[in-house]
Amino acid sequence: MNIQQLEYIVALDEERHFNRAAKTCNVSQPTLSMMVQKLEEELGIIIFDRRKKPIVPTPDGERILEYARSVIVSTRAMKQIRQESEEEPSGVLDVAVIPTLAPYLIPLFVNSFIRKYPKIKLRISELTTERIIEKLKQSKIDAGILVTPVDEASIFEDPLFYEPFWVYTNQMSDKEFVTSEDINTDELWLLEEGHCFRTQIFKLCDLKRKTSSQFEYQAGSIETLKKLVDMQEGITILPELATLQLNEKDRKKLRRFQHPEPVREVSICTHRNFSKSRLVQCLKEEIIEVIPECLLKNRSKNLIAIK
């Protein structure tokens, strides 16, 4: 048995197809099949039920795969020890960020980070919360920047900042502060399903989402929500980082929530068996440096859950 065989069975479990798993592992399909079969013979256990399409792990195979993933993570951690003992941080750091944060947070820190840490290769992808958690569990990414708490036992959450919500509308010009009761939900523009920010707005406004509006549209981005308010009137709710680049005219459309204002907790998350702690700490420190100080002190405000 060797680590390569364990990587092959994990890839096969994720792809559920021999050809695709072989491509993932950069080997030929016969080589992968032979190595998987050798491992099964050595263990005396059938790991995959090949009669089913797509193939699936057997009950014993599920247990073997759980151990295999643990061994792979531990092996990577041992390799990381050498890199972390070096004077200058180095290595690859794969990070995923949720779509309602990525366009506003990444530009704040990415240039200063890569200048400060020239030996760290930073790879960032934009994924939903569900996909980030899935990839963290599979050790396919090193860290995720998302809204918490996610209540996953295997995920470690390290809060970065607390981001207030703002109402964005051409209406309510006579109000300095608003409450959720002031919002006409028939005129409220929302993100499409799958975004945790949408879930938070539902909770904040106690929405059941039955609308009498003639036109209903579920946007894929916060920028689309802003444009809908600009061009079609109505109301939307924005996280504070999405308001930082508004021009003077558009800033007049912002309304602050009445105290205690609603906020979302933004954290950097890793798997509990994670190994690249030094690199993630570098990233965390860089983000905290560029975040407005007021966002670092909002812990006591009205935290809106994502579930």
MIMI-494517 format. One record per residue (C-alpha): z, y, x; residue in one letter. Coordinates in steps of 0.5 Angstrom, whole numbers, plus 2048, in hexadecimal, padded with zeros to 3 digits. Layout:
BEGIN
ZYXA/...
END
This chain:
BEGIN
800800800M/7FE807803N/7FF80E800I/7F780E7FFQ/7F88087FAQ/7FD80C7F6L/7F88127F6E/7F380E7F3Y/7F780B7EDI/7F98127ECV/7F28157ECA/7F080F7E7L/7F68107E2D/7F48187E2E/7EC8167E1E/7ED8107DDR/7E680E7E0H/7E480B7E7F/7DE80F7E9N/7E28167E7R/7E88137EBA/7E48117F1A/7E08187F1K/7E781C7F1T/7E98187F7C/7E38187FBN/7E28117FBV/7DC80C7F8S/7DE8097F2Q/7DE8027F5P/7E38047FAT/7E88077F5L/7E78017F1S/7E97FC7F6M/7EF8007F9M/7F28007F2V/7F17F97F1Q/7F47F77F8K/7FA7FB7F6L/7FA7F87EFE/7FA7F17F3E/7FF7F37F8E/8047F57F3L/8027F07EEG/8027F57E8I/7FB7F77E4I/7FC7FE7E4I/7F68007E0F/7F37FC7DAD/7EC7FC7DBR/7EA7F97D4R/7EB8007D1K/7E68067D1K/7E980A7D4P/7ED8067D9I/7F58077D8V/7FB8057DCP/7FF7FF7DAT/8068007D8P/8087FD7DFD/8028027E2G/8058087DFE/80C8077E3R/8088057E9I/80480C7E8L/80B8107E7E/80D80D7EEY/80680F7F1A/8068167EFR/80D8177F2S/80B8147F8V/8058187F9I/80A81E7F7V/80F81C7FDS/80981B802T/807822801R/80E825801A/80F821808M/80882480BK/80A82B808Q/81182B80CI/80D82C813R/809832810Q/80F83580DE/812834814S/80D838817E/80F840819E/809843814E/80884080DP/80283C80CS/7FE837808G/7FB837801V/7FE8397FBL/7FB8387F4D/7FE83C7EFV/7FC83D7E7A/7FD8437E3V/7FD8437DBI/7F78487D9P/7FC84D7D6T/7FE84E7DDL/7F984D7E2A/7F48537E1P/7FA8587E1Y/7FF8547E6L/7FA8517EBI/7F78587EEP/7FE85B7EFL/8008567F4F/7FA8527F7V/7F78577FCN/7FE8587FFS/8008517FFF/7FA84E803I/7FA854808R/802852809K/80184B80AY/7FA84A80DP/7FB84280EK/7FD841807I/7F683F803K/7F88417FCL/7F483E7F6R/7F58417EFI/7F383E7E8S/7F48417E1E/7F683B7DCL/7FA83B7D6T/8028397D6T/8008327D4E/7FB8317D9R/8008347DFI/80582F7DDI/8018297DDE/7FE82B7E4K/80582C7E6L/8078257E4K/8018227E7Q/8028267EES/7FB8297EDK/7FE8307EEI/8048337F2D/8068387EEA/80583B7E7G/8078427E5I/8088427DDL/80D8447D8V/8138407D7T/81783D7D5P/8138377D4V/8188327D4D/81582C7D8E/81A8287DCA/8168277E2S/81482E7E3I/8188337E6F/81883B7E4E/8198407E8D/8198477E4P/81584D7E7L/8168527E2F/8168547DBY/8108577D8E/81185C7D1P/80C85C7CCF/8098627C9W/8058637C2V/7FE8667C3Y/7FB86A7BDT/7F88707BBN/7FD8707B5Q/8058727B5M/8038787B9S/80A87B7B6D/80E8757B9K/8118757C0E/81486F7BFF/8128697BAV/8158627B8T/81185C7B6S/81285E7AEE/80E8647B0D/80885F7B1I/80385E7ACN/8018577AET/7FA8577AAD/7F885C7AFE/7FB8587B5L/7F68567BAW/7F884F7BEL/7F684B7C3L/7F38447C2E/7F783E7C1E/7FA83B7C8G/7FC8417CBH/8048427CBC/8048497CAF/8018487C3R/8078437C2T/80C8497C4Q/80884E7BFI/8098497B9F/8108497BBK/8118507BCL/80E8527B5C/81084C7B1D/80984A7B0L/8068447ACK/7FF8477ADR/7FC8477A6K/7F884E7A6T/7F58517A0S/7F08557A5S/7E98547A4Q/7E88537ABF/7EC84F7B0E/7EA84E7B7Y/7EE84A7BDQ/7ED84D7C3A/7ED8497CAG/7F084F7CES/7F48557CEI/7EF8597D0E/7EB8577CAT/7F18597C5L/7F18607C8K/7EA8617C7K/7EB85F7C0L/7F08647BFV/7EC8697C2D/7E68687BEM/7E88647B7Q/7EF8687B7E/7F58637B5G/7FB8617B9I/7FC85C7BFT/80285B7C4I/80185B7CBL/8058597D1P/80785F7D6E/80385D7DCL/7FD85E7D7A/7FF8657D6T/7FF8677DDL/7F88697DEQ/7F786C7D7L/7F48737D7N/7F88797D5E/7F48797CEK/7F68727CDD/7FD8727CFR/7FE8777C9K/7FD8707C5K/80386D7C8L/80986C7C4R/81086A7C7R/8148657C3F/81B8677C0Q/8218657C5H/82285F7C6P/81A85F7C8E/8178587C8P/8158557CFV/81284F7D2R/81584B7D8E/81084A7DEV/8128457E3S/80F8417E9I/80F83A7E7C/80F8347EBT/81082C7EBH/81782A7ECR/8148267F2N/81082B7F5F/80F82C7FCS/80C8337FEK/8138377FDS/81183C803R/80A83E800L/80D83F7F9V/8128437FBQ/80D8477FFC/8098487F9L/81084A7F5K/81284F7F9E/80B8527F9E/80B8527F2I/8128557F1I/81085B7F6E/80A85D7F2V/80D85D7EBI/8108637E8P/8178637E9E/8198647E1C/81685D7E0L/81B85A7E5L/82185C7E1K/81F85A7DAN/8228547D9R/8278567D4S/8228587CFK/81F8547C9N/81C84E7CCL/81784B7C8I/8168447C9A/80F8407C9I/81183A7C5K/
END
